[in-house]
Amino acid sequence: MDRQDNKGLPDISIVIITYNCANNLKECLSRISSQDYPKEKFEILVADGGSTDDTQKIARSFGARVIEGGELGEPRRGLALFHAKHEIVGYIDSDIFLTKNNWLREMVYPFIEDKDIVATQTLFYECVEGDNLMNRYFSLLGNHDPVAYYLKKTDRFSYGQRKWNLFGKAEDKGCYFKVKFDYRRIPPLGCNGYFVKKTALIKSALPNREDIDAFNHSDSSYLLIANGYNIFGFVKNSVIHRTSNGSLLRWMGKRIGSTEDCYFSKVPRKYRVYDPHSLQDNLNLLKYIIYSLTIIKPLYDSLRGFIKKHDIAWFVHPVMCVAMLYTYSHVTIKHFAKKYLFKAA
């Protein structure tokens, strides 16, 4: 099929979850609106958590439909799913910026070519000259967490990588990889440039709408794959992800919050980057601890990356390894102290 044939393009619903995102939202929506994709074939839904800035005003100025869902955080992804008019739903967060005008066409092409594909995800984070060190480092690494990197569970390729080395059995289809997953070994999936068939996602992750408060993008992808919808397309394009303001301390605080939510919340998560019951994960975690304490391996990986792409952001890596080791140790010790020491007292 000719990829430029508008008649063959599917209708899509694009979901953006927001809360006081005015600083990023205008550029995010501007890049979506300038896409070489028929305007009548896509809608934009902004699932907002009660923003007090100009988020909703900006969203409506671009013709987006605003869905107010209270301060639900991640579950607003699930809420928006029920409001989406079309079968293919794309999740593009407000801090995600599309890199070229045919990006939407590239993301839906695997659905058109192969009916077995249930979801697509972009393969790279674009490293933008002039962005802060943290964002450039995350883009170069292909992930925002060195723990996931050493657990071999990054959600994107690192810079310069071209051959598939993530989980799943991959077939190179030219402009994308067709990947078949085993639910027991998957990377984190489901956001930052992710398209999925609505019917399959609801059937797998939200068969009961009252469970919407527990909806999470990684869990929903895990459930999708566990229910047999395990053929994904990883498109060889990129997005810009401005996830950090450049402050390491603020980022550590953010990771503390997400770790507590994932591992120690009252609502158990289905998917975890680190699985304490996995021998392989435990061995890789031990390696990460040794690497972080000795610095040698992270420094070597930084030098190797710098040879591929001359950017000093690579040298954030050893610092980040130590910082995340402290962060996760802090959360774990705090949890066990509350559970055993304070309870006993």
Phi and psi in degrees as a GROMACS rama.xvg file:
@    title "Ramachandran Plot"
@    xaxis  label "Phi"
@    yaxis  label "Psi"
@TYPE xy
-72.598  121.154  ASP-2
-66.6528  -14.9584  ARG-3
-94.5622  4.86149  GLN-4
-80.3497  105.341  ASP-5
-63.0057  -27.6776  ASN-6
-66.205  -26.8311  LYS-7
-89.2753  -4.9839  GLY-8
-77.733  135.112  LEU-9
-77.6101  155.973  PRO-10
-73.9598  139.526  ASP-11
-134.689  151.318  ILE-12
-112.959  124.704  SER-13
-103.554  125.326  ILE-14
-110.049  131.139  VAL-15
-127.093  122.594  ILE-16
-94.7101  137.83  ILE-17
-137.197  155.527  THR-18
-160.769  106.556  TYR-19
51.2263  56.2526  ASN-20
-109.139  22.9508  CYS-21
-56.5453  -34.6312  ALA-22
-61.8796  -34.4395  ASN-23
-101.691  -28.3209  ASN-24
-62.719  -37.8689  LEU-25
-60.874  -46.1115  LYS-26
-68.0617  -40.0711  GLU-27
-57.3709  -50.0723  CYS-28
-69.856  -34.4406  LEU-29
-61.1691  -42.0771  SER-30
-70.4356  -34.0332  ARG-31
-68.3595  -44.3465  ILE-32
-66.2358  -24.7484  SER-33
-89.006  8.68012  SER-34
-67.2795  145.213  GLN-35
-79.9212  67.0385  ASP-36
-143.012  132.897  TYR-37
-53.3731  125.14  PRO-38
-60.7877  -30.5046  LYS-39
-74.378  -8.06825  GLU-40
-102.185  2.62033  LYS-41
-144.46  147.094  PHE-42
-117.979  155.685  GLU-43
-118.363  124.024  ILE-44
-112.619  126.848  LEU-45
-109.415  110.155  VAL-46
-92.0129  103.425  ALA-47
-103.808  145.92  ASP-48
-100.88  30.3875  GLY-49
88.3025  44.2334  GLY-50
-59.6634  142.687  SER-51
-106.947  -1.08345  THR-52
-98.7996  -153.162  ASP-53
-90.6985  17.6619  ASP-54
-54.4065  -53.0655  THR-55
-66.7775  -37.1071  GLN-56
-62.398  -45.2296  LYS-57
-63.951  -43.3195  ILE-58
-58.0585  -47.4223  ALA-59
-68.6026  -28.414  ARG-60
-67.0559  -21.2773  SER-61
-98.2956  8.69916  PHE-62
81.1705  14.206  GLY-63
-76.5761  149.709  ALA-64
-91.9069  120.443  ARG-65
-91.6778  127.359  VAL-66
-113.95  118.602  ILE-67
-93.4175  121.266  GLU-68
-126.501  21.9858  GLY-69
67.5568  -174.13  GLY-70
-86.3592  67.8082  GLU-71
-94.2791  -12.3008  LEU-72
61.8387  -129.983  GLY-73
-53.1674  -39.3187  GLU-74
-57.9813  -16.5652  PRO-75
-64.6523  -22.8856  ARG-76
-61.7214  -41.948  ARG-77
-71.1928  -39.2067  GLY-78
-59.2847  -45.3717  LEU-79
-64.1  -28.9039  ALA-80
-58.4649  -38.9145  LEU-81
-76.0662  -16.6905  PHE-82
-94.0035  -13.6859  HIS-83
-67.6951  134.654  ALA-84
-82.4262  -23.9445  LYS-85
-112.436  161.098  HIS-86
-71.7035  -36.3476  GLU-87
-96.3761  121.652  ILE-88
-115.616  129.481  VAL-89
-111.148  130.953  GLY-90
-102.054  114.149  TYR-91
-128.928  106.68  ILE-92
-69.6149  162.816  ASP-93
-66.9489  -19.6584  SER-94
-97.9204  17.8028  ASP-95
-108.324  131.88  ILE-96
-126.056  127.206  PHE-97
-70.5398  147.159  LEU-98
-100.833  -14.641  THR-99
-154.206  161.311  LYS-100
-75.1623  -15.0844  ASN-101
-104.504  19.4485  ASN-102
-59.9041  -44.8786  TRP-103
-62.9384  -40.2575  LEU-104
-60.0274  -43.1134  ARG-105
-64.8041  -36.1769  GLU-106
-72.1652  -31.3119  MET-107
-91.1007  -13.3379  VAL-108
-57.3731  -43.971  TYR-109
-58.0543  -35.1811  PRO-110
-62.1359  -38.2991  PHE-111
-70.759  -42.3556  ILE-112
-76.5926  -32.8802  GLU-113
-136.931  110.667  ASP-114
-69.5287  -15.3228  LYS-115
-77.5353  -18.5891  ASP-116
-72.4406  126.58  ILE-117
-103.309  -18.7217  VAL-118
-154.986  154.027  ALA-119
-130.395  151.741  THR-120
-143.826  143.822  GLN-121
-70.5667  150.423  THR-122
-98.2139  -18.6825  LEU-123
-133.187  153.835  PHE-124
-101.252  131.129  TYR-125
-77.4352  128.028  GLU-126
-89.38  112.247  CYS-127
-101.421  122.692  VAL-128
-61.5545  131.748  GLU-129
98.0409  -15.4381  GLY-130
-72.164  165.931  ASP-131
-70.4233  162.786  ASN-132
-56.8233  -41.8044  LEU-133
-63.208  -49.286  MET-134
-63.5319  -38.8741  ASN-135
-65.7462  -40.6231  ARG-136
-61.4158  -47.0751  TYR-137
-60.2177  -39.9976  PHE-138
-66.6153  -43.2144  SER-139
-64.544  -39.8188  LEU-140
-73.8783  -28.4218  LEU-141
85.4277  16.0691  GLY-142
-169.1  162.043  ASN-143
-102.649  12.1538  HIS-144
-148.169  118.462  ASP-145
-65.1017  -22.1586  PRO-146
-62.2115  -47.5859  VAL-147
-61.8669  -35.498  ALA-148
-61.1268  -45.8533  TYR-149
-81.7356  -17.2047  TYR-150
-81.8261  -3.00894  LEU-151
63.291  38.9729  LYS-152
-127.432  42.0755  LYS-153
-72.0191  150.826  THR-154
-94.1637  -6.21693  ASP-155
-139.427  165.694  ARG-156
-71.2444  145.933  PHE-157
-78.5484  167.054  SER-158
-64.1172  133.254  TYR-159
89.6697  -11.9744  GLY-160
-75.9915  137.128  GLN-161
-130.925  -27.3943  ARG-162
-93.3926  144.894  LYS-163
-68.2654  125.087  TRP-164
-137.802  15.1381  ASN-165
-87.229  179.743  LEU-166
-65.6684  160.078  PHE-167
98.5352  156.426  GLY-168
-94.1635  114.127  LYS-169
-108.661  144.195  ALA-170
-123.843  124.289  GLU-171
-76.799  114.92  ASP-172
-103.067  15.5939  LYS-173
97.6966  -80.7427  GLY-174
-91.356  -3.42769  CYS-175
-157.666  162.86  TYR-176
-98.7848  130.47  PHE-177
-92.7231  120.23  LYS-178
-123.928  131.585  VAL-179
-106.378  124.411  LYS-180
-103.97  149.43  PHE-181
-100.579  127.464  ASP-182
-60.8513  -18.2377  TYR-183
-79.75  -13.5041  ARG-184
-141.358  88.612  ARG-185
-136.51  151.927  ILE-186
-81.6448  168.994  PRO-187
-65.2189  132.102  PRO-188
-133.669  163.719  LEU-189
114.188  4.99552  GLY-190
-153.326  -178.795  CYS-191
59.912  44.1685  ASN-192
101.976  65.4934  GLY-193
-138.544  127.845  TYR-194
-119.665  142.05  PHE-195
-149.096  152.749  VAL-196
-76.8126  123.114  LYS-197
-59.7408  -46.3839  LYS-198
-60.1235  -44.9691  THR-199
-65.7148  -39.4916  ALA-200
-67.2925  -43.696  LEU-201
-64.2882  -44.7863  ILE-202
-59.9125  -37.4859  LYS-203
-86.3388  -44.6565  SER-204
-103.559  -23.8201  ALA-205
-137.117  53.6339  LEU-206
-64.1676  -26.893  PRO-207
-115.161  113.787  ASN-208
-61.7163  -25.2109  ARG-209
-68.2622  -12.1085  GLU-210
-86.6612  11.7379  ASP-211
-63.4221  -27.1344  ILE-212
-66.184  -19.3074  ASP-213
-96.9872  4.39899  ALA-214
-67.7689  133.663  PHE-215
-144.769  143.354  ASN-216
-63.7471  -40.1569  HIS-217
-69.7409  -41.8446  SER-218
-62.5156  -41.7818  ASP-219
-64.8393  -37.6035  SER-220
-69.0077  -39.0581  SER-221
-59.9118  -46.3728  TYR-222
-66.0364  -36.2103  LEU-223
-57.9811  -49.6367  LEU-224
-68.895  -40.9564  ILE-225
-62.9556  -26.2117  ALA-226
-90.2046  10.4714  ASN-227
96.6118  -2.66143  GLY-228
-90.6528  74.3775  TYR-229
-116.664  16.0355  ASN-230
-104.73  115.65  ILE-231
-118.184  155.816  PHE-232
-115.422  120.943  GLY-233
-102.004  106.617  PHE-234
-81.3324  136.514  VAL-235
-82.0035  60.3404  LYS-236
-136.545  -173.088  ASN-237
-138.85  165.142  SER-238
-132.374  156.325  VAL-239
-91.3002  128.341  ILE-240
-120.712  102.859  HIS-241
-95.6259  74.8292  ARG-242
-88.7833  -14.9892  THR-243
-126.344  148.291  SER-244
-89.7219  3.87945  ASN-245
100.897  -6.25085  GLY-246
-92.5893  119.269  SER-247
-65.5876  -41.472  LEU-248
-63.9062  -40.8259  LEU-249
-66.4052  -37.5165  ARG-250
-65.7527  -39.8571  TRP-251
-61.8149  -40.1913  MET-252
-62.7065  -40.0098  GLY-253
-63.7875  -40.9203  LYS-254
-69.1411  -33.513  ARG-255
-60.0504  -45.7392  ILE-256
-62.6388  -45.6829  GLY-257
-69.1274  -33.2432  SER-258
-68.939  -43.2553  THR-259
-61.6826  -38.5436  GLU-260
-67.3194  -38.6516  ASP-261
-76.4992  -44.6389  CYS-262
-104.245  -22.6492  TYR-263
-128.518  15.0043  PHE-264
-80.17  163.972  SER-265
-69.9575  -28.7859  LYS-266
-91.8621  110.927  VAL-267
-66.3469  138.78  PRO-268
-88.096  146.484  ARG-269
-81.2622  -35.7976  LYS-270
-118.921  134.693  TYR-271
-134.243  136.25  ARG-272
-59.5254  -42.7783  VAL-273
-103.8  120.383  TYR-274
-104.35  108.779  ASP-275
-63.985  -14.9436  PRO-276
-91.912  -2.36534  HIS-277
-95.7185  122.585  SER-278
-61.4149  -41.7492  LEU-279
-63.5445  -42.3038  GLN-280
-63.982  -39.8922  ASP-281
-66.7015  -39.5915  ASN-282
-65.7492  -43.3684  LEU-283
-67.8882  -34.5546  ASN-284
-66.0118  -40.5199  LEU-285
-61.4079  -41.5508  LEU-286
-60.3057  -44.3253  LYS-287
-59.5441  -42.7552  TYR-288
-62.0193  -44.6941  ILE-289
-64.5319  -44.5818  ILE-290
-58.1103  -45.2334  TYR-291
-66.7824  -39.8742  SER-292
-72.4479  -32.1438  LEU-293
-93.7972  -20.0216  THR-294
72.325  -21.8261  ILE-295
-60.5205  -50.4558  ILE-296
-65.3761  -46.5461  LYS-297
-58.8447  -38.4312  PRO-298
-66.8391  -40.5038  LEU-299
-61.0263  -44.8692  TYR-300
-64.2055  -34.2188  ASP-301
-65.2432  -44.6604  SER-302
-64.5798  -41.195  LEU-303
-63.6376  -41.1115  ARG-304
-67.2233  -39.1951  GLY-305
-62.5527  -32.82  PHE-306
-64.2876  -37.1944  ILE-307
-73.8916  -39.2231  LYS-308
-142.518  110.555  LYS-309
-72.6504  89.599  HIS-310
-145.376  124.685  ASP-311
-66.5221  -11.6361  ILE-312
-60.9748  -23.5173  ALA-313
-55.8639  -31.8184  TRP-314
-83.1732  4.96572  PHE-315
-71.9812  -22.7346  VAL-316
-56.7314  -51.5823  HIS-317
-60.3272  -39.1202  PRO-318
-64.4248  -43.0006  VAL-319
-66.1861  -36.9815  MET-320
-59.553  -45.6698  CYS-321
-67.3364  -42.3408  VAL-322
-63.0769  -42.5697  ALA-323
-72.9106  -30.961  MET-324
-62.2513  -44.0476  LEU-325
-63.4655  -44.0949  TYR-326
-60.0085  -51.4134  THR-327
-70.485  -32.8895  TYR-328
-64.9136  -41.5792  SER-329
-59.4935  -46.9905  HIS-330
-65.1743  -42.9888  VAL-331
-66.1674  -46.373  THR-332
-63.2004  -42.1866  ILE-333
-60.6463  -42.5396  LYS-334
-64.7249  -48.6309  HIS-335
-69.3786  -31.0398  PHE-336
-63.9173  -44.1126  ALA-337
-64.5692  -40.222  LYS-338
-75.2895  -36.6119  LYS-339
-112.592  -50.7886  TYR-340
-71.6346  -53.8836  LEU-341
-67.8281  -33.8999  PHE-342
-66.4239  -40.0196  LYS-343
-67.5246  -36.2407  ALA-344
